[in-house]
């Protein structure tokens, strides 16, 4: 496939910069920061235009914090200016270069895609497999610490196969290199680069392993087949393939019978929300985080009060 060229000029277009500015303002939760940004809208737009036009963009420092639900994750946040550049690179460099090579079974971080698309595909596949096979099997895979484990050098080589222009590659590589390891969760570019990183695996599963019923949302993917033995063989081949990508599957990876219950994208096999995270589990996780010095005492106390209030309401 021909590599993409002449993409950098699109992020220097003033109309695209204005659109990115408006998109960032809509999606930023800190409204005080948004109001200040809108107050100096012309200044922000002019500054971003000059920086990009002069090829002088330097990724700013991240605001790093940790969340503990649904599981512990390291999250990064950027300044408004960096967010605008991040959106421009995503919309006008990464999307044109990457989207044409992605398959429909990869349902994350794109227009008309998402968890609802993934669940709808899986529901359709369940119905088809039940009619064709009666009893069938499901291989559910999950990659351990996916974003943090992405190999930056491998990712750059993959991007070079899709993008020809040096200016476009440089600004993408600068964003990648702003993280010491892997990709930071929280950036739009990280979401797109993550779905692209496993694109070769998607094609391998569909074209080499001949899996017709397959769905992937980021690092969480699922294969359906009539033969359990064939899925076991697929699992070993996928492990071998992921070794080349410097990734490993975690302990949640296993094969299910079609009558077994399992969780995919937060839903069980009937499409209902999974209730496997109780208040007690959340509280234990908070206590552990406090003892490890990851959260303040005030945060733990607030959680305990909420827990007691819930108990009183139930009584």
C-alpha positions, 0 to 999 in steps of 0.5 A, a space after each residue: 500500500 502506498 505511503 501517505 505524503 503531504 499531511 503536515 500542511 493540514 495541521 497548519 491550516 487555520 480552519 483546522 486549528 480552529 476546529 481542534 480548539 473548539 473540539 478540545 474546549 468541548 471535551 475538557 472537563 475543567 471548565 475554568 481552564 476552558 473559559 480562560 482558554 476561550 478568553 484568549 482564543 485568538 492568542 492560542 490559535 495564533 501561537 499554535 499556527 506559528 509553532 506548527 508552521 515553523 516546525 518548532 513544536 516541543 511537547 510540554 510536560 504532562 500532569 500525571 495522576 493515578 486512578 484506581 477504578 475499574 483498575 489502577 492506571 497511570 493517566 496523563 493530561 496535557 496543557 490546552 495548547 498541547 491538546 490542540 496539537 495532539 488533536 490536529 496530529 490525530 485528525 489530520 495525520 494519523 487518521 488519514 494514514 492509519 484508518 485505511 488499513 484497519 479492519 472492521 473487527 477493530 472497533 475502538 477509537 473511530 467514528 461509528 465504532 466503540 463498545 456498542 459496535 463491539 457488543 453488537 458484533 459479538 451478539 450477532 456472532 453468538 447468534 450465527 454460531 449458535 445456529 451453525 454449530 449449536 455448541 461453540 467456543 470462545 477464546 477471550 484474550 487480554 494483554 497485560 499492561 498494554 499501553 505501558 508495554 507498547 514498544 516505541 521502536 516497533 511502533 515507529 517502524 510500523 508508522 514509517 510503513 504508512 507515512 512517508 513525509 519527514 515532518 509528519 513522522 517527526 512530530 509523531 515521534 516527538 509525541 511518542 518520545 515524550 513518554 519514557 516507556 510505551 504510550 500515556 493513557 489520556 492522549 488522543 494520539 495514544 488511543 489511535 496509535 494503540 489501535 494501530 499497534 495491533 493491526 498486524 495481529 488483526 490481519 494475522 488472526 483473520 487472514 492466517 488463522 482464518 478466524 471468521 468471528 473476531 472482535 477487538 477493542 484495544 487490548 481486549 479481543 475475542 475469537 469464536 470457533 466451533 473447535 476448542 482444539 483449534 482455539 487452543 492452537 490459535 492461542 499458542 500462535 497468538 502468544 508467539 506473534 505477540 512476543 515479536 510485538 514485545 507483549 504478553 497475555 495476562 491471566 484473564 485469557 482463557 477459552 470458554 464454552 458457549 454456555 459459560 458466562 464471561 465478561 467482554 467490554 464490561 458486559 456478560 454474555 447476555 449483554 448486561 452490565 457485569 456486577 463483579 466490582 462490589 463496594 467492599 472490593 473498591 474499599 479494600 483497594 482504597 485501603 491498600 492504596 492508602 497504605 502504599 501512599 498512593 492516596 491521601 487519608 481524606 480520600 479514604 475517609 470519604 470512601 468509608 463514609 460513602 460505604 456506610 451511607 450505602 449500608 444505611 440506605 440498604 437497611 
